[in-house]
Amino acid sequence: MNQLGKIVVSGIAALMLVGGSVPFSAAAKTDQKQISCKVSTEAGKNPEYQEISCLLSAAAFKYGVPPEIVKAVATTENGGWEQFNSNGDAVISPDGGIGLMQITNYDSKDEKRLKEDILFNIETGVKMLAYNFYNRTDLPTINDGKNSPMILEHWYFAVMAYNGTKPVNSPTVQATGKRNEDAYQEKVFDKIESEKFQGIDTLVQSLPFAAKDFDYDPNKTDNIKFKTMNFKVNTSLTESTYVWETNDYVVSNDETRLRSTNSTSGAYTTIYNNQLMRITENFKQDAVEPSTNQFVWYPMTSLDGQSGYATNKYFEYAGTRLEGAGRYKTAVEVSKEGWNKAETVVIATGENFADALAGVPLAVKQNAPLLLTKTNELPSETKNEIKRLGAKNVIILGSGAAVSTEVEKELKSVVASVKRIGGKDRYDTAAKIMTALGGSPTQAVIAYGGNFPDALSIASYAGSKGIPILLTDTKKLPSSTKNALKGLKSSIVVGSTAVIDTSVVKELPNPTRYGGSDRYKTNSMIIDELNLPTEHVYVATGTNFPDALAGAVLAGKEGAPIVLVDNNVKSSTTTLLKGNLEEFTLLGGKTVVSEHIAEQLME
């Protein structure tokens, strides 16, 4: 690493290598990914290559850096991943870089430790990368940058700064405007893409750089002045393959092999191109030493039951399944997927749908997960999830008949504030939720209060737009709903005349109806005619409601639609998704949304 502006890295809380396992906690998606590395600790001797690979991955997760980036930087800095030379002394480069990560910028009191402690050396380098990405404001960003740290291309300028924002590392050659293939960061991304190392294709060459974006004198060593501070790429970039978890689905992008062990020496069967697989455990290092493979192995199974290990480099993320043992645990899994922390949690009964679905816009506005409770008992998993989130506030949806005062009392023992929004019936409760939503709405959704599918189909859209959801009977508009509609300019009616009669629609302000011949066609009509994005969809059964309730809030938070299925994906849905779908989230277990549905989605 070349010398650049002084960055002092000191006081890092490094773990001591004393043999055995070295635990790291690190954010992966929204959960904590635990990685344990068994590392030999003989003084002056390099650990085995796969041990170092594990340490690099673990440190990467600890500081929120994609492991692909860390390994490629380590390879560019020190091709053999060596901390010590053959004499047992620290590797020192001609420019003074120390050890595996070639640290040049450090507090003098850390010099001895950087030379002798490989873990401290790794953590110092990784922490510098993380500082460049998360803390520096003088570096350009790609797309939403810091909000999507597991996108590899987003690290382009943080990697550049690891070596220095000097003219030699300009993304373009000033004289010609062509891409500077000799720039440090370009070499790092070459290591990611090289079959010799990681073999993961990125879209770094599609980053829209021009000579005018970078001001510098090629004959001087002054830092580059960045004229453009954000670069937009209108295509999906490359997510780290290390964030895949149990129940994630991946699709092969080439013919590859499903091995009996996490090693290229294992017996194998063939995985063909575009084959859907499900991850069954977190990744494993290569089982064979010595091995200089930088890729990792995922235990996975094909949907027809073949199990084994395959490398991450031949797959792309396709989707995931959020499931628990029952509706209450499924809601918890949805919460874990979408929230690390939450100030507020919304609670509704899991025994009926009306209050929860009407509450989706409020939950989205509050950035609050929706958790479910039994009427007279707060499930332990729900209570534990409130604690994990560190919530201070709970909003109960529904009257005491839906969520009892006993449950309310228990919630008050967990959080500082508990508020209830409940009316005399589901229609009144929905109207009161609209009041609590606040603002000055000009439009409302009108859904049938006697069944869930149509309200579920529109819930994530309503949540993302902050549109209240009101309920009605088939042939009579309840007074509470009628009063809530006063002053509104328009309404969205979901469902056919079989569920909401024309006599009701005549009482609504400037109504627009989305109603098909059945719940699935209504669902497709909503997605199509409201022009909802279909790159990522949440998939729920159209025959029951519990698993989808919490998912509607997460979908609304992400601006993604809910797709309804039964035993198959309907043809009207397939037409909408074809050529657009990039990933899916299945809500509920395999008996609710089958593996066959996952296959159909990816066809």
C-alpha positions in Angstrom: 0.0 0.0 0.0 1.5 3.3 -1.1 2.0 6.2 1.3 -0.9 8.7 1.3 -2.5 11.2 3.7 -1.9 10.0 7.3 -4.7 7.9 8.7 -4.0 6.8 12.3 -5.6 3.4 13.2 -5.2 2.5 16.8 -7.1 1.1 19.7 -8.7 -1.7 17.6 -10.3 -4.2 19.8 -8.5 -7.2 18.2 -9.1 -10.7 19.4 -6.1 -12.6 20.7 -5.0 -15.7 18.7 -4.6 -18.4 21.3 -5.5 -21.4 19.1 -8.9 -23.1 18.7 -11.8 -21.0 17.4 -11.8 -17.2 17.0 -15.4 -15.9 17.0 -16.5 -12.8 15.1 -19.9 -11.2 15.0 -20.8 -9.5 11.8 -23.8 -8.2 10.0 -25.0 -10.3 7.1 -28.2 -9.0 5.5 -30.0 -8.1 8.8 -28.9 -11.0 11.0 -25.7 -11.7 12.8 -23.5 -14.2 10.9 -21.2 -16.1 13.2 -17.9 -17.3 11.8 -15.4 -19.3 13.8 -11.8 -19.8 12.5 -9.5 -22.5 13.7 -6.0 -21.0 13.4 -2.5 -22.2 14.1 -0.6 -19.7 16.2 3.1 -20.6 16.1 5.2 -17.4 16.3 6.7 -16.2 13.1 4.8 -18.9 11.0 2.1 -18.2 8.6 -1.2 -20.0 9.2 -2.5 -22.3 6.4 -4.0 -20.6 3.4 -7.6 -21.7 4.2 -7.1 -20.5 7.8 -6.2 -17.1 6.5 -9.1 -17.2 4.1 -11.4 -17.7 7.1 -9.8 -14.8 9.1 -10.2 -12.5 6.1 -13.8 -13.4 5.8 -14.5 -13.1 9.5 -12.8 -9.7 9.7 -14.7 -8.5 6.6 -18.0 -9.3 8.2 -17.0 -7.8 11.5 -16.5 -4.4 9.8 -19.2 -4.7 7.2 -17.0 -5.2 4.1 -17.8 -7.9 1.5 -15.2 -10.7 1.9 -14.6 -10.7 -1.9 -13.3 -7.1 -1.5 -11.0 -8.0 1.4 -9.6 -11.1 -0.2 -8.9 -9.3 -3.5 -7.2 -6.4 -1.7 -5.1 -8.9 0.3 -4.1 -10.7 -2.9 -3.2 -7.4 -4.7 -1.1 -6.3 -1.7 0.4 -9.6 -0.9 -0.2 -12.4 -3.4 0.7 -15.2 -1.2 -1.2 -13.9 1.9 2.0 -14.0 3.9 2.5 -12.2 7.2 5.9 -13.7 7.8 8.9 -14.4 5.5 11.0 -17.6 5.6 13.0 -16.2 8.5 9.9 -15.7 10.6 10.1 -11.9 10.4 7.2 -9.7 9.2 7.0 -9.2 5.4 8.0 -5.6 4.7 7.6 -4.1 1.2 10.0 -1.5 -0.4 7.6 1.3 0.5 7.4 0.1 4.1 4.1 -1.8 4.0 3.8 -4.2 6.9 2.6 -7.8 6.8 -0.3 -9.4 4.9 -2.3 -6.2 4.4 0.8 -4.0 3.7 -0.1 -1.4 6.3 1.8 1.9 5.9 -0.3 4.3 7.9 -0.3 3.5 11.6 0.5 4.8 15.1 4.1 4.0 16.0 3.0 2.2 19.1 1.2 -0.3 16.9 4.2 -1.2 14.7 5.4 -4.2 16.7 1.9 -5.6 16.9 1.3 -5.1 13.2 4.4 -7.1 12.5 3.8 -10.0 15.0 0.0 -10.3 15.2 -1.6 -11.4 11.9 -5.1 -10.9 13.1 -4.3 -7.3 14.2 -2.7 -6.7 10.8 -5.8 -8.0 9.0 -8.2 -6.1 11.1 -6.2 -2.9 10.7 -6.4 -3.2 6.9 -10.1 -4.1 6.9 -10.9 -1.3 9.2 -9.2 1.1 6.8 -11.4 -0.1 4.0 -14.5 0.3 6.2 -13.4 3.8 7.2 -13.0 4.8 3.5 -16.5 3.5 2.7 -18.6 4.5 5.7 -16.8 7.6 7.1 -15.1 9.5 4.3 -17.2 12.2 2.6 -14.5 13.2 0.1 -14.9 10.0 -2.0 -17.6 9.5 -4.7 -20.3 6.9 -4.3 -22.0 4.5 -6.7 -25.8 4.5 -6.6 -26.9 4.5 -3.0 -23.5 3.5 -1.8 -23.4 3.3 2.0 -26.9 2.0 2.2 -26.0 -1.1 0.2 -22.6 -2.2 1.5 -22.8 -5.7 0.2 -22.8 -4.6 -3.4 -19.2 -5.1 -4.7 -19.1 -2.3 -7.2 -20.1 0.2 -4.4 -16.6 -0.3 -2.9 -14.7 1.0 -6.0 -13.6 4.3 -4.5 -13.0 2.9 -1.0 -10.6 0.4 -2.6 -9.0 3.1 -4.6 -8.4 5.1 -1.4 -6.8 2.1 0.3 -3.9 2.6 -2.1 -4.3 6.4 -2.6 -6.4 8.9 -4.6 -3.4 9.7 -6.7 -3.3 10.4 -10.5 -1.9 6.9 -11.0 -5.2 5.5 -9.8 -7.5 7.7 -11.8 -10.4 5.6 -13.2 -9.7 7.2 -16.6 -6.6 8.2 -18.5 -6.8 12.0 -18.8 -5.3 12.2 -22.2 -7.6 9.6 -23.9 -10.6 9.3 -21.6 -10.2 5.5 -21.7 -10.4 3.3 -18.7 -7.2 3.2 -16.7 -6.6 -0.6 -16.5 -3.5 -0.1 -14.4 -5.3 1.7 -11.5 -5.0 -0.1 -8.2 -8.8 -0.6 -7.8 -9.0 -2.0 -11.3 -6.4 -4.6 -10.4 -8.3 -5.5 -7.2 -11.5 -6.1 -9.2 -9.5 -8.1 -11.7 -8.6 -10.4 -8.8 -12.3 -10.8 -7.9 -13.1 -11.8 -11.5 -10.1 -14.0 -12.2 -10.8 -17.7 -12.3 -7.5 -18.2 -10.6 -8.8 -16.4 -7.5 -12.5 -15.9 -7.0 -14.1 -16.1 -10.4 -17.0 -13.8 -9.7 -18.2 -11.6 -12.6 -18.8 -8.0 -11.7 -20.1 -5.0 -13.7 -17.3 -2.7 -12.7 -16.5 -2.0 -16.3 -20.0 -0.6 -16.7 -19.4 2.2 -14.2 -20.0 5.4 -16.2 -16.7 7.3 -15.7 -15.5 10.1 -18.0 -12.3 12.1 -18.0 -14.2 15.2 -16.9 -15.2 13.5 -13.6 -11.6 13.6 -12.3 -9.3 16.6 -12.1 -5.6 16.1 -11.7 -2.2 16.9 -13.1 -0.7 13.6 -14.4 2.8 15.0 -13.8 2.2 15.6 -10.1 1.3 13.4 -7.1 -1.4 15.7 -5.7 -4.6 13.9 -4.9 -7.3 13.8 -7.5 -10.1 16.3 -7.2 -13.4 14.5 -7.8 -15.8 16.6 -9.9 -18.6 14.1 -9.8 -19.6 12.7 -6.4 -22.2 10.2 -7.3 -22.4 7.8 -10.2 -25.7 6.2 -11.2 -25.8 2.7 -12.8 -29.3 1.7 -14.1 -28.8 -2.0 -13.7 -28.5 -4.5 -10.9 -24.9 -4.7 -9.6 -23.1 -7.6 -8.0 -24.1 -8.6 -4.4 -21.6 -10.4 -2.3 -22.1 -14.2 -2.4 -21.1 -14.5 1.2 -24.4 -13.1 2.5 -26.4 -16.2 1.4 -28.0 -17.9 4.3 -30.1 -21.0 5.1 -33.3 -21.0 3.0 -31.9 -18.7 0.4 -32.3 -19.8 -3.2 -29.6 -19.5 -5.8 -29.6 -20.3 -9.5 -26.6 -21.7 -11.4 -25.1 -19.4 -14.1 -23.1 -22.2 -15.7 -22.8 -26.0 -15.6 -21.0 -27.0 -12.4 -20.6 -29.8 -9.9 -22.4 -30.7 -6.7 -19.7 -32.3 -4.5 -20.0 -34.8 -1.7 -17.6 -32.7 0.4 -16.5 -29.1 0.5 -13.5 -29.9 -1.7 -12.7 -30.3 -5.4 -11.6 -33.8 -4.6 -15.1 -34.9 -3.6 -17.3 -37.2 -5.7 -19.9 -35.2 -7.7 -23.1 -35.0 -9.7 -23.7 -32.4 -12.4 -25.6 -29.1 -11.8 -26.8 -27.7 -15.1 -27.1 -24.1 -16.1 -30.1 -22.2 -14.7 -30.8 -24.9 -12.1 -32.4 -23.6 -8.9 -30.9 -24.7 -5.6 -31.6 -24.0 -1.9 -28.9 -23.2 0.6 -29.1 -25.4 3.7 -26.2 -24.0 5.8 -23.8 -21.1 6.0 -20.7 -21.3 3.8 -17.7 -23.5 4.5 -14.0 -23.0 3.7 -12.2 -25.5 1.5 -11.7 -28.7 3.5 -8.3 -29.6 2.0 -5.0 -28.1 3.1 -2.9 -27.0 1.4 -5.4 -25.3 -0.9 -5.1 -21.8 -2.4 -8.8 -21.7 -3.5 -10.3 -18.3 -2.5 -13.9 -19.4 -3.1 -16.1 -20.9 -0.5 -18.5 -23.8 -0.5 -22.2 -23.8 0.3 -24.1 -26.8 1.4 -27.2 -26.9 -0.8 -29.9 -29.1 -2.2 -31.7 -29.3 -5.5 -35.4 -29.0 -5.4 -35.6 -32.7 -6.4 -33.6 -33.7 -3.3 -29.9 -34.0 -4.4 -27.7 -32.6 -1.6 -24.0 -31.7 -1.5 -21.6 -28.8 -1.7 -21.0 -26.3 -4.6 -18.8 -23.2 -4.9 -20.3 -19.7 -4.7 -18.7 -18.6 -8.0 -21.1 -20.4 -10.2 -24.4 -19.1 -8.7 -26.4 -16.0 -8.4 -28.9 -15.1 -5.7 -32.6 -15.9 -6.7 -34.6 -15.4 -3.5 -35.3 -16.6 0.0 -38.0 -18.1 2.1 -39.2 -16.6 5.4 -40.7 -19.3 7.6 -41.2 -20.3 11.1 -43.0 -23.0 13.0 -46.4 -21.3 12.8 -47.6 -17.8 12.1 -46.1 -16.2 15.1 -42.6 -17.4 14.4 -43.0 -16.6 10.7 -43.8 -13.0 11.6 -40.6 -13.0 13.8 -38.5 -14.3 10.8 -40.0 -11.5 8.7 -39.0 -9.0 11.4 -35.5 -10.3 11.5 -35.2 -10.1 7.8 -36.2 -6.4 7.7 -35.1 -4.8 10.9 -32.0 -5.0 13.1 -33.5 -2.4 15.5 -36.9 -0.7 15.7 -38.1 2.0 18.0 -41.7 0.9 17.5 -43.4 -2.4 16.9 -47.0 -2.9 15.8 -48.9 -5.8 17.3 -52.1 -7.4 15.9 -54.0 -10.6 16.5 -52.8 -13.6 14.4 -56.2 -15.1 14.6 -57.8 -12.7 12.0 -56.6 -10.5 9.2 -58.6 -7.3 9.2 -56.7 -5.2 11.8 -53.2 -6.3 10.6 -53.9 -5.5 7.0 -55.5 -2.1 7.7 -52.5 -1.4 9.9 -49.9 -2.0 7.1 -49.6 1.7 6.0 -49.2 2.8 9.7 -46.5 0.2 10.3 -44.6 1.2 7.1 -44.8 4.9 8.1 -43.5 4.1 11.6 -40.8 1.8 10.1 -42.1 -0.8 12.5 -42.3 -4.5 12.0 -45.7 -6.2 12.4 -45.7 -9.0 15.0 -48.6 -11.2 15.9 -50.1 -12.3 19.1 -52.8 -14.7 20.3 -55.9 -12.9 21.7 -55.3 -13.9 25.3 -51.6 -14.8 25.3 -48.4 -13.1 24.1 -46.3 -15.8 22.4 -42.8 -16.0 23.8 -41.2 -15.7 20.4 -43.1 -12.4 19.8 -42.0 -11.1 23.2 -38.4 -12.1 22.6 -38.4 -10.4 19.2 -39.6 -7.1 20.8 -36.6 -7.3 23.1 -34.2 -8.1 20.3 -35.3 -5.1 18.4 -34.8 -2.8 21.4 -38.3 -1.4 20.9 -39.5 1.4 23.2 -43.1 1.6 21.8 -45.8 -0.8 20.9 -49.0 0.0 19.0 -51.7 -2.5 19.4 -54.2 -2.8 16.6 -57.8 -3.8 17.6 -60.0 -3.8 20.6 -59.8 -5.9 23.7 -61.7 -8.6 21.9 -58.9 -9.0 19.4 -55.9 -8.4 21.7 -56.8 -8.7 25.4 -56.0 -6.4 28.2 -53.9 -9.3 29.7 -51.7 -9.2 26.6 -51.6 -5.4 26.8 -50.4 -5.6 30.4 -47.6 -8.0 29.5 -46.5 -5.7 26.7 -46.3 -2.8 29.2 -43.8 -4.9 31.2 -41.5 -5.1 28.1 -41.6 -1.5 26.6 -42.0 2.0 27.9 -45.1 2.9 25.9 -48.1 0.9 24.8 -50.9 2.5 22.8 -54.0 0.8 21.4 -55.9 1.7 18.3 -59.2 -0.1 18.4 -62.8 0.5 17.5 -66.1 -1.2 18.1 -65.5 -3.5 15.0 -63.0 -4.0 12.2 -64.5 -1.2 10.2 -64.2 1.3 13.0 -60.7 0.1 13.8 -59.6 0.7 10.2 -61.0 4.2 10.4 -59.2 4.9 13.6 -55.9 3.6 12.1 -56.4 6.1 9.3 -56.7 8.9 11.8 -53.5 7.7 13.6 -51.7 7.6 10.2 -52.0 11.3 10.2 -51.1 13.7 7.4 -53.7 15.0 4.9 -54.6 12.0 2.8 -56.6 12.7 -0.4 -57.2 9.1 -1.3 -58.1 5.8 0.5 -58.2 2.1 -0.5 -61.5 0.4 0.0 -61.3 -3.4 0.5 -63.9 -6.0 1.4 -63.8 -6.6 5.2 -65.0 -10.1 5.1 -62.0 -11.8 3.5 -58.3 -11.1 3.1 -57.0 -11.6 -0.5 -57.9 -8.3 -2.1 -56.7 -6.2 0.9 -53.5 -8.3 1.0 -52.9 -7.6 -2.7 -53.1 -3.9 -2.3 -51.5 -3.6 1.2 -47.9 -3.2 0.3 -48.7 -0.6 -2.3 -50.9 1.3 0.1 -48.1 1.1 2.7 -45.4 2.4 0.4 -47.6 5.3 -0.7 -49.0 6.1 2.8 -52.6 5.5 1.6 -55.0 4.4 4.3 -56.9 1.1 3.9 -60.6 1.2 4.9 -63.0 -1.7 4.9 -66.6 -2.2 3.7 -69.3 -4.9 3.5 -70.4 -6.1 0.2 -73.6 -4.2 -0.1 -73.4 -1.6 2.7 -70.8 1.0 3.4 -70.3 1.1 7.2 -70.9 4.5 8.8 -67.4 4.5 10.3 -65.9 4.1 6.8 -68.3 6.6 5.3 -67.3 9.2 7.9 -63.6 8.5 7.3 -64.0 9.2 3.6 -65.3 12.7 4.1 -63.0 15.2 2.4 -61.1 12.7 0.3 -60.8 13.3 -3.4 -60.5 9.8 -4.7 -60.6 6.1 -3.8 -59.2 2.8 -4.9 -61.6 -0.1 -4.8 -60.1 -3.6 -4.8 -62.2 -6.6 -5.7 -65.0 -7.4 -8.2 -68.7 -6.6 -7.8 -69.0 -10.0 -6.1 -67.2 -8.6 -3.0 -68.0 -4.9 -3.3 -71.3 -4.1 -5.0 -71.8 -1.2 -7.3 -74.2 0.4 -4.8 -71.3 0.8 -2.4 -69.0 2.1 -5.1 -71.5 4.9 -6.0 -71.0 6.3 -2.4 -67.2 6.6 -2.8 -65.3 9.7 -4.0 -64.1 9.4 -7.6 -63.6 5.6 -7.4 -61.2 3.4 -9.5 -61.9 -0.3 -9.3 -59.3 -3.1 -9.7 -61.3 -6.3 -9.7 -60.8 -9.5 -11.7 -62.8 -12.7 -12.0 -61.0 -14.2 -9.0 -58.5 -13.2 -6.3 -55.5 -14.0 -8.5 -56.6 -12.0 -11.4 -57.4 -9.1 -9.1 -53.9 -9.4 -7.7 -52.4 -9.4 -11.2 -54.6 -6.4 -12.2 -53.4 -4.4 -9.2 -49.7 -5.1 -10.0 -50.2 -4.4 -13.7 -52.5 -1.3 -13.7 -50.7 0.4 -10.8 -47.4 -0.3 -12.6 -45.8 -1.9 -9.6 -42.1 -2.9 -9.9 -41.7 -6.6 -10.4 -37.9 -7.0 -10.0 -38.5 -8.3 -6.5 -41.8 -9.8 -5.4 -43.1 -11.2 -2.1 -45.1 -14.4 -2.7 -48.0 -15.5 -0.5 -50.6 -18.2 -0.7 -54.0 -16.9 -1.8 -55.8 -19.4 0.4 -54.9 -18.3 3.9 -53.6 -15.1 5.5 -51.4 -15.6 8.6 -47.9 -15.9 7.0 -48.5 -12.9 4.7 -49.6 -10.4 7.3 -46.1 -9.4 8.5 -44.7 -9.8 5.0 -47.0 -7.1 3.7 -45.3 -4.5 5.9 -41.8 -5.6 4.7 -42.9 -5.5 1.1 -44.4 -2.1 1.7 -41.2 -0.8 3.2 -39.3 -2.0 0.1 -41.9 -0.8 -2.4 -42.4 -4.4 -3.6 -45.7 -6.1 -4.6 -47.4 -9.1 -3.0 -48.0 -11.9 -5.5 -50.7 -14.5 -4.7 -50.4 -18.1 -5.7 -52.1 -21.4 -4.9 -50.6 -24.7 -6.1 -49.2 -22.9 -9.1 -48.1 -19.4 -10.3 -51.1 -18.2 -12.3 -50.5 -17.5 -16.0 -51.6 -13.8 -15.6 -48.8 -13.5 -13.0 -46.2 -15.3 -15.1 -46.9 -12.8 -17.9 -46.3 -9.9 -15.6 -43.0 -11.3 -14.2 -41.4 -12.6 -17.3 -38.2 -10.8 -18.2 -38.4 -8.6 -15.1 -38.2 -10.8 -12.0 -34.7 -10.8 -10.3 -35.5 -12.2 -6.9 -38.4 -13.4 -4.8 -39.3 -13.8 -1.2 -41.6 -16.7 -0.3 -43.8 -16.1 2.8 -44.3 -19.3 4.8 -43.2 -22.9 4.8 -43.2 -25.4 2.0 -46.7 -26.6 2.8 -47.9 -23.1 2.3 -45.9 -22.0 -0.7 -44.3 -25.0 -2.3 -40.8 -25.5 -3.8 -42.6 -25.9 -7.1 -43.6 -22.3 -6.9 -40.0 -21.2 -6.6 -39.1 -23.2 -9.8 -42.0 -21.7 -11.7 -41.0 -18.2 -10.7 -37.6 -18.7 -12.2 -38.7 -20.3 -15.5 
